[in-house]
Amino acid sequence: MPNPHLQPDRERLMAHIREFARRVKLSGTREELESFHYLQAQMESYGYGTQLLSHDAFISLPGAAKVEVEGESLRCITHSMSVSTAAAGISGDLEYVGDGKEADLVGKDVAGKILLVDGIATEEVAALASAAGALGEIHVSPNEHLYEMCVSPVWGSPSQHTRSHLPKTVICTIAREDGVRLRDRLALGKKVRATLTAEVDTGWRRTPLLVAELQPAGEDKPFVLFSGHHDTWHFGVMDNGGANATMLEAARLLALHAGDWRRGLRICFWSGHSHGRYSGSAWYADEFFDELDRRCAVHVNVDSTGGEGATVLTNSGVSDELKPLALEVIDDVTGQRHAGRRHGRAADHSFWGVGIPSMFGSLSHQPPGPVTRLTALGWWWHTPHDTAEHIDPDNLSRDTRIVLETLWRLLTSPVLPLDYSVYAQALSQQLARLQAELSGRIDISALANAVDELGSSAKAVLEMKDLSSAKTARVNALLMRAGRHLVPLNYTSGERFHHDSALPHPAWPSLEGLRALAAQPVGLPDMPFYAVHARQTRNRLVHGLREANAALHAALEDSQP
């Protein structure tokens, strides 16, 4: 049952909401920094030690935009990381490409054209349009609202190796009604010419990052990382003011019972989420990689809590080993049954390469509706309408209780609630789909055996009882060591020290080398090339599982009298 002492104060939550409603908090601006000072003062009043850091980030702030079609000016916006134009803009013929996915571009010569795309602007469409040589994109909103977006496919600030992946197109969004008219004209075979003008302020600037910490267990001990972004589109009272209110109230209440914690709590408020593609959390992961590797047990992220009408609590993302904890907490607090959805490539989850298990992001969602949107966070999301009127105090209190209970269990459980038997089951299901297709091409029996071993060892670890405090600490350290090998296999291509792109990823991207081999027709002359990469993929997986199994075996040995 939920801890009865962890009941959020509704008036405190709403007081924070009123404060966050005062400012537009674009990344790296004076107004954002003023709001960070409020966060810092609050955290210090709760007894946390704080550091207000400042770092360089590649930030893109959209300005004025114009879409003209044969003399008619359409209501529009441009986007973070769009190409900026000269005053004359760029002109080209329109080409309708549906949703703008890879399949939609097959057989179309879009070089030098402006693409008319159904739906909210995304980094995926920007990357495909850039690669195809398009001049620009006009996205058609699913309704009358124009949704702000960052369209960079680069996770965090770009390096000299990834800066070439930034969009090369001018990108704007228009309302549905205008888009339908353009689409209808193209369907009649008419040639339609458009001119796009965009002012986008893109470049390096200093951005803030607040770190607040309590370490009752002692310095250099493990900690739970709890994070959310503070920069906003417009006033961003739900996204991300609701989550920031949740973070502050959770921090206050948890600190009152810090004597019961078994590990520390580090709370980070990021900038650069909205205008730098998670530049704050990506910088922090890079700058503090060694400390995070040694000490961070779990990452809990929170985004957009308390929205009116947000009654669905079953779809928040969570890594496999934390699914049982998410299920228990959400059931205990709300009576809803969490579906165990895996994370998407979003929400400041910049720590998978480090090997840190993670929970949440957006937590409460809108019920399905007739209009398909990019998120289920309400029609006002990423628009000027994200104001205090769309915060439901009851929903904000409920979401905060979920976060509080989750953090309480992570902070106070003697053994970290990391169930790697669930991870093993999920990976086993992936391998079962591949095994028959790979028969006669590559031997993955060692991989399958290592997964079976992981499942057995993980279950045995969960059954350990009556451990001394010293043995408990050792078991937790070994669980963290296992995660350093397992989490990257689940959520990255396998490279721990460089961030994968921000583009959509398949489940278990580390398996892609095996999947590519399995997809080749029998007798294909290029098969040996695919086999080379498949062997390397298999070996990376086997190595990671072997190291994780060694850690769990050591934990089991430590549990012996």
C-alpha angles and dihedrals in degrees: 000000000000117000106264091211093063101075114143119234105237094202092052090050093051092045088059090048091054090051094050090048090064099073144043102226110203113175114273097008130129092246091055092050091050089055091048088057088057090053091049094050091050094049092048090050088058091054101260123140109235140199122190102205127192126204142165115265134175101243130181121197116187118226134175120344138183133197114192122183114188093326097320118113114215126204106256151145133213126222145242109271094016115137111265117229137212117254092272092056125203126293133203146140117279120246119190111222104171110226091352094240123148092264090052091059097049111118094008123116101214099159110132093008135112112240121223105211131186114231143020117325114267139182090241094060091042091055094047094046091049092050091049093054097248118162096216150336133236110198119202113220117227088237141003094294124094111223120213114227142171107227102189114127089201115098108228123339114344123249126210086270097051103033089089088064093065115111118282095192135084107244128198137162128219132186122273095250093056092044093053091054091052092046092051092052092051090048088059089057095253120150110238123191124198138187121210125197122183135175110200122170103213127167148087118314138159114264130186128240122186120209118188122179145181118188108180090158090061137268119301091025124127119281141191114239114221116184149166137162124257102192115096148195104243110326091334094196094167096026097072112337092077091055092045090053088049090050094050095047092045090050092051097049096042092051090058088065100035090127088073095053120109094195138023132268123226117188121197128190110198134208123197096048096117101029103029105038095252093321094155098054092039091054091047092050090051098041095046099030095127095050093044090049092053102038117017112101103178138354120223115189125189129196137171102354126175102032118164111255092016097138101144113095098165105083108061115128121252135165116250099254091055097046094097090054092049091048093050096046097046091046092048094048102036110011090236121126115236113230095214095237114186119237122271120220096274148068103079092294090154095143105074091097089056087054100245118152112233142203136199134338108179105022111183123041143189119258115257113283138188094263118071112226134178091247138018094232101109135280091272094061113123092004135101086259093073092109137136093275089074095057115099108204092208092052091046091053091047094050091047090053089054091051092044094051092046093051092044092057092045091050099043108031108111090220116035110256094241111140106192091175086076088051090050092050092051093049091045090057090052092050093047089062091051102041099077093044092050096047109128092011104072135354112239097164091113089055093050091047092051090053091051089050091050092053093051095045093047092052090049091052090053090054096055113122140189099015121173117242091255092051091045090054090049092049091050091050090052092048088054090048090052090052091054088065100035106043095058090053090055100045111019139051086251103271110119100187103049126054118243116233123281090242119114112283130206119241110276096009090188087073094061094102090057092043091052091054092046091053095057118101116247112268096022107157090223093056095105090059091055090046091059092057092040091057091051090049092050092049093051090052095046091049093050092048092046092054092046091049090050089054093050092047089052089051091053092049090051090054092062117103 
